[in-house]
Structures are given as C-alpha cells and as structure tokens.
Amino acid sequence: MDASWWLGIGVGIAIMGLHTVVRIGAHYFSLRTDDQRAFFLLELGGLGGRMLLVFGAVALVLLFVPVHPVAFVGTVIVLLVASMIVETCLMLRRQDQDRLGSS
C-alpha cells in the first residue's frame, strides 16, 4: 500500500472521529431533555445535520486531497455504519428507560 491509501484511511478516521464527537455532544444534550419528543428531535435532527457535514467533508477531501478514493470512502462508510448502529442502540435504550420509568 502506498501513502495515498494510508492518507485516505487516516483522513477517513479523522472525519468520522469528528462526526463521533458531534454525535456524542448531540446525544448528551438530548439526554438532558425531559420530553421524549424533544429527545428524538435532537437525535434525528442532529443525525441529518451530521450526515450533511460528513458528505460535504467527503466531497472536499476527494476534490482537494490526494487520497486513495476507495480506501477513504470505504473507511468513512464502515465507520458511518458502525456509528449509526451505536446511535440507534442508544436511542432504543432511552426509549426503554422512558417506558420502564413511566410504568
């Protein structure tokens, strides 16, 4: 593997690391709400905004940084899917906590 592969993987990890930090922040603030509707609005609205930021960052990197496209996009996709799985699990756990707390 040449340097463009490693650069692609590294930049993909960096972008998804930033995405994860923003996701954790959104989840932190959404957990502070008392209303389940506000919780889902913050979580899903944050998800949509983060997706737009990730796609914009991917486009900019592919246009201006000499990365290997397959390594870069593959890294972003794998980490994005893993991130969405974790986020969905967190939302379902909150929903179960609300259901158990109200019984």
Secondary structure, DSSP 4 states (H G I P E B T S, - for coil): --HHHHHHHHHHHHHHHHHHHHHHHHHHHHHT-S-HHHHHHHHHHHHHHHHHHHHHHHHHHHHHS---HHHHHHHHHHHHHHHHHHHHHHHHHHHHHHHHHH-
